[in-house]
């Protein structure tokens, strides 16, 4: 008599590795998300993935990635459950495991409307919203005249210093991957001081703009315009809705609203750093 299948509640949760990249991309595709193999590669190399193998041998039941920024914060992203296992509690089980693994570390994530109720039950609270926009940049609304140039290796120390100041925590292990990960990396510089930086990295048929750190809205606009001029793909980015002037400007330049995500935190009242200079994340999956 054949053995009964192992219950979902007893399937082991394991750490994912770079060898799981295609299985993660397959799971994205299963849920009608883009495969985003390049982003998965970054997340699995810079962060820690968790997943449950499908007992049928056909990939993953569920997965999530945690990007740590030391004891002050970790970001959870790419929480996915295969369609055939949806609404059976496996996503909650994986999240509870991630929470246990994180100990007392404060956490953040970007939640879709479907995921937000679960995260609220797990102790996350709303701290803000981000709007995803996408489209071909038209240059219809001009950018302010702020000096912007391609970043060089000599800029990396200043970029890291500015990022630490604005993000509020050390992201060296992520930011130092940008020169190889992104197609374009730009800095704004005035009077010998770097006042902002932004990257555009390829994701499916778009260039994602992020991270976007800038002294003010004018600097953020100049950085986006420079990145748009450097490539021929549509742009996509996720902008903090408090930056309403920047959102209005990118929409004037052909980027259409796609969706909103809830920015949530756990074990801290709000995100560290200076939101007034933090315009867009590297990716919503990593903060």
N, C-alpha and C positions, 0 to 999 in steps of 0.2 A: 504494500500500500504506500503510495508516495507521501512524502512528508508535506505538511501544510506550509505555505509560504510564511516567512518570518514577518510578524506584524511590523507596521511602520514604526511603532513606538520602540521597537527593539533593534532596528537597523543602526549599525554604528555610525557615529559622526567622526569624520577624519579631517586632517589638514590637507588642503589641496596644494599642488605644486604646479610648476610650469608645464608639466606633462598633462595637466588637466585642462589646458587652455582651450582646446577644440571642444571638449565636452561642455565647458562653460558656455562657449559660443553656440553650441548646439542647443543648450537649454534656453539661452536668450531667444534663439530662433523659434523654439517650441512655443514660447509665450508671445510670439509676434513682436519681439523686440529686434532691433538690428543685431547682427552677429558681433560687431565691434571687437574683432580679434585684437586689434592694436591696443585698445583700451584694456582689454582683459590682460594682455601681456604686461602692461604697466602695473595694473593693480596686483597681479599675482607676484610680481617681482618686488614691488615696494611695500606690499601689505601681506596679510595672512588670510588665506582662503579657508573656508570650512564647507564641507559638503557631505552628502549621503549618497552612496552608490545605489543605483537601481538594481535590485536583486535579479532582474532579468538579464543584466549585463549590458543593457542598452543606455549607458551614460549615467547621468546624475538625476536623483530624485529632487534635490534641492541644493542651493549653494548661497553663500554670502561671502563678502570680503571685508576685512577690517584693516584700515590704515591707521597705524598708531603714530601719535605725535608726542610720545613720552607719557608721563603720568598725568599730564594736564588735559589730554583729549585724545579720543580715537574716533574715527569716522567709519560708519557701517554703510556699505553699499552693495548693489547688485544682488539683492535678496530675491531669489527666484525659486519657484516650485513648478515642476513639470505639470502640464495640464492634466494628465491622468491621475495625479496625486493631489490635485488642488482641493481645498476645503475639507481636508482630512486631518488638520492639526500639525502637519509636518513643518510648515513654516514657523509656527509658534515654537515648536520643539527646537528647531535650529536656532531661533533667536534667543530662546532661554539658555541654550548652550553658549552662545556668543556672550551673553550677559554674564554668565558664570565665569567664563574664561577671562573676561575683562576685569573682574574683581570690582574695585571701587573706582576705576577710571571713568571720568565723565565721558559721555558719548554724544555723538551727533549723527543725524542722517537727514536725507531729503526723502519725504514720503509722498507717494501718489495718493490721490483720494481713496483708492481701494485699500491701501496699506495703512493709512493713518489710524483707523480705529484700533487695529492690533497694537500698534506702537503706543498708543495712549494707554491701553490696558497694561502694557509692560513698563509704564512709568515715564514715557517720553512726554514732553510738553511742547507746545508750539512756541517758537521764538521769532519766526519771520516767514517770508515767502519769497520764492524766486520764480521769475517768468522765463520760460524757454522761448526764444525767438529764432527764426530761421528764414533765409532767403538770399537772393543775390544782391549784394551791396551795390546801390545805384549811384552813390556820390551826389544825390539830389540836394541834400542839405550839407553845406560845406563844413569841414572840421576846422576848429580854431588853429591858429598858427602856433603850434607848440613843436619845438625841435624833437624829432624822433629819428632814430637810426637803428640799423641792425645791431644786435648785441654781439660782443666779442668775448673771448675767454677772459680777458682782463676785467670784464664787467661782473663776473660771477660773484666775487666777494661782496660788491656793493648791492647786487640783486638779493643775495642771501640776507644781508643786513636789513635791507628795506622790507623784505618779506617777513622776517622775524618780527620786526617792529609792528607791521600792519596786521599780520595773521595772529600775532600774540604768542606763538610757539615756534619751535625750531622745525622747519620742514626741509632741512638740508637733504635728507635721503630721497625726497621727491623732486625738489627744485633742481638738483644737480643732474637729474635725468632729462630735463627739458631740452638741452642742446641736441641730444640724439633722438629724443621722442618727437619733438615738434619739427614741422617744416620751416617755420619762421618764428624767430624770437626777437622782439623789438624792445628798446629802452627809450624812454623820454629823458632828456638831459637838458638842464638849464644851468648856466654858470658853473659847469663842471660837476654838477650834482645830479645823480639819477633820481628822478622824481616819480618814476613809474616803469612798469614793464608788463609785457603781455606776450603770450605765445599763441600760435595757430597750429593745431595738430590735426592730421588727417584721420577722419573717422567715416568709413563708408564713402559716400559721395560728397561729404562736406569737409570744411575746415572748422573745427571747434575752437572758439576763442576762449582761452583760459589757461592759466590764471590771468586775471586782469586786476592789477594793483596800480593805483594812480593817486597823485596828490589831490586831484579835483576832477570834476566832470570834463572840463576842457581837455585835460591830459588824457583821460580815458577815451574821449572821442578821437583825438589825434592818433592814439595807439591803434584803435580799431580801424581807422581809415588807412593807416600805413599797412596793416596786415591784409586788409581787403585788396589793396593795390598790389600786394606782393604775389597773390595767387589768383587762380581763375575758378575756384570752387565756390559754391554757396557757403555762407557763414552760418554757424549755429552757436548760440551761447546761452547761458542762464544768468540773468541779471537780477540782483537783489531789488525787489520792487520799491524799496525806499529811494533808489536812484531813478526817480521818475523822469528827470530831464534826459538822462541817457537813454532810457527806454523809448521816450518819445522821439528822440533823434534817430535811433537805429530803425525805428518803424518808418520814419520819413525817408530813410535810405533803403527801403525795400525789404526789411526783415519783418516777417509776419509773426504774430503771436501763435504759439503752438499749444502750450499748456502751462499750468502752475504746479509747483511742488511746495509742500509745506516743509519748512526748515524746523527740525525738532531737536531737542536736547534732553539729556537725562543726567541727573546728579550735578547740574549747574544751572544757574538762572538764565544765562545767555552765553553766546559764543564769546571767547576772548578776543582781544585785539581791537582794531579800529575799523568799524564797519563803514565809516565815511570814506575810507580809501580802499576798501575791498569791494570791487564791483562785480566780479564773477569768479567762480571757483575753477580750479583746473578741470574738474569734473564733479558733478553732484555725487558721484560714488565715493569720492575721496575728500570732500570738503574743500 
